């Protein structure tokens, strides 16, 4: 028998006055996965997150969280580690005071809390600062303390709203390591993020939303298949070229400048034929092969997603 997913979202809608913030969304998250919520500003990620933690409720559809042999209509408080978009710690208090406060609030024994606080402060290289007031830390370091505060009670499910925002690349990498460690401990992580390079490294599966709807859903390999592109070639010619002289289907070709084109390939099967066709355009000077990264896939998928107006007119 297949194990029940830890989270199941089924045909969920959420409206605010005229706006449909979440529009018939369905997906599930398996236990122990790192699952990313992606999408442009206003795509509906925060509206979804608010429903997942029970701050608001779907207008229709269901959210089911399967935990401790029970099911809940939102992630129960005791099992949730939450990093909200608006961070909330006590800036006058020290790191340890802040963290101890949150751990005790979540019912963690004082001794155990101390061990976990020391462990994570060490991991984030903040142990030396443990007795400093939070406000004396840089924004990035405060963010790390906030992340630690979300996991001190060792929750089953961690939900992080934009954990990379405001962090420099070095600290972003530290958050990647932090999340990988949570995964190693069997914790399920759901995060919203705009940093595609981080998501690409981390996420087992992802949901790309736009206008409240699903645009892509699955692992990186699966979404590449969904969008029908796995690689691209960039070809530079000795002289300017004219795409109109090409016999082949040019729908996947883009003229980057007068003598350079990019071609998207859904698989490498027809590479020989394609290359022969492309030599019709002129003498090749340089060929470069690239795999499309998540950032490019994201842009492409959002550009292809029909607007509300197009959907209304059945496009
Ligand atoms: N409380 C609210 N009242 C009215 N409209 C809202 C409310 N919350 C969200 N919306 C609208 O719902 C849509 C989705 O917003 P949401 O904040 O969920 O998007 P998001 O993907 O989290 O965006 P961002 O990446 O900018 O945080 C937007 O059009 C937004 O204006």
Boltz pocket constraint, residues with backbone or C-beta under 6 A from the ligand:
constraints:
  - pocket:
      binder: B
      contacts: [[A, 16], [A, 17], [A, 19], [A, 20], [A, 21], [A, 39], [A, 40], [A, 41], [A, 42], [A, 43], [A, 44], [A, 45], [A, 46], [A, 47], [A, 48]]
      max_distance: 6.0
